[in-house]
Amino acid sequence: MARFAPLYDVEIFDARADVRATFFNTEKYGIDDTAAYFEQVTVKLDIESSAPPEATASLVAHAERACHAAQSLRHPIDVTLTATLNGTPLP
């Protein structure tokens, strides 16, 4: 938000984000072998500013569109993990 605030003439005095998620995780507890995954992510954003609500809402919408984390969670992607031990690849 701070990066785009000048575009909307929004001075931010303070901003806090509370990010919460629910996820399916039965494999961790040995119930079955279904891999864990997020079911929902919720972000509560508290902004302190003297800017009008319309400008602040436009800023929030722009910042959300530019958020790589939010956009990545909205679209399934392949994830690849490679690991090494003392420079040698692990199987």
C-alpha positions as CSV (number, residue, x, y, z in Angstrom):
1,M,0.0,0.0,0.0
2,A,2.8,2.4,0.9
3,R,4.2,2.1,-2.6
4,F,0.9,3.1,-4.3
5,A,-0.4,5.6,-1.7
6,P,1.0,8.7,-3.5
7,L,-0.9,7.7,-6.7
8,Y,-4.2,8.1,-4.8
9,D,-3.2,11.0,-2.6
10,V,-3.6,8.8,0.5
11,E,-1.4,9.6,3.5
12,I,-1.1,6.4,5.7
13,F,-0.6,7.1,9.4
14,D,-0.7,3.4,10.3
15,A,-1.7,0.1,8.6
16,R,-2.1,-3.3,10.1
17,A,-2.9,-6.6,8.4
18,D,-4.3,-9.6,10.3
19,V,-3.9,-12.7,8.0
20,R,-5.7,-15.9,8.9
21,A,-6.1,-19.2,7.1
22,T,-8.0,-22.4,7.4
23,F,-6.5,-25.5,5.9
24,F,-7.1,-29.2,5.4
25,N,-4.4,-31.1,7.2
26,T,-5.5,-34.7,8.0
27,E,-2.2,-36.3,6.8
28,K,-0.3,-34.5,9.6
29,Y,-2.3,-36.4,12.1
30,G,-2.2,-39.8,10.3
31,I,-5.9,-39.8,9.5
32,D,-5.3,-40.3,5.8
33,D,-2.7,-39.5,3.1
34,T,-4.3,-36.5,1.5
35,A,-1.7,-33.7,1.3
36,A,-2.4,-30.5,3.3
37,Y,-3.8,-27.5,1.5
38,F,-5.2,-24.1,2.3
39,E,-9.0,-23.9,2.2
40,Q,-9.3,-20.1,2.7
41,V,-7.2,-17.1,3.5
42,T,-8.7,-14.0,5.0
43,V,-6.9,-10.6,5.3
44,K,-8.3,-7.9,7.6
45,L,-6.7,-4.6,6.8
46,D,-6.9,-1.7,9.3
47,I,-5.8,1.6,7.9
48,E,-5.5,4.9,9.7
49,S,-5.6,7.9,7.4
50,S,-7.3,11.3,6.9
51,A,-7.9,10.4,3.2
52,P,-11.5,10.0,1.9
53,P,-12.9,6.4,1.9
54,E,-13.2,6.4,-1.9
55,A,-9.5,7.1,-2.4
56,T,-8.5,4.7,0.3
57,A,-10.7,1.9,-1.2
58,S,-9.1,2.5,-4.7
59,L,-5.6,2.3,-3.1
60,V,-6.5,-1.0,-1.4
61,A,-7.9,-2.5,-4.6
62,H,-4.7,-1.5,-6.5
63,A,-2.5,-2.9,-3.8
64,E,-4.4,-6.2,-3.8
65,R,-4.0,-6.5,-7.6
66,A,-0.3,-5.9,-7.2
67,C,0.2,-8.4,-4.3
68,H,2.1,-11.4,-5.7
69,A,1.1,-13.6,-2.7
70,A,-2.6,-12.9,-3.0
71,Q,-2.5,-13.5,-6.8
72,S,-0.5,-16.7,-6.5
73,L,-3.0,-18.1,-3.9
74,R,-5.9,-17.4,-6.3
75,H,-4.3,-19.4,-9.1
76,P,-3.0,-23.0,-8.8
77,I,0.7,-23.2,-9.6
78,D,3.3,-26.0,-9.7
79,V,5.7,-26.0,-6.8
80,T,9.1,-27.6,-7.1
81,L,11.4,-28.4,-4.2
82,T,15.1,-29.3,-4.6
83,A,17.3,-29.9,-1.7
84,T,21.0,-30.6,-1.1
85,L,23.0,-31.9,1.8
86,N,26.6,-30.6,1.9
87,G,26.2,-29.7,-1.8
88,T,25.0,-33.1,-2.9
89,P,21.4,-33.3,-4.2
90,L,19.0,-35.3,-2.0
91,P,16.7,-37.8,-3.7
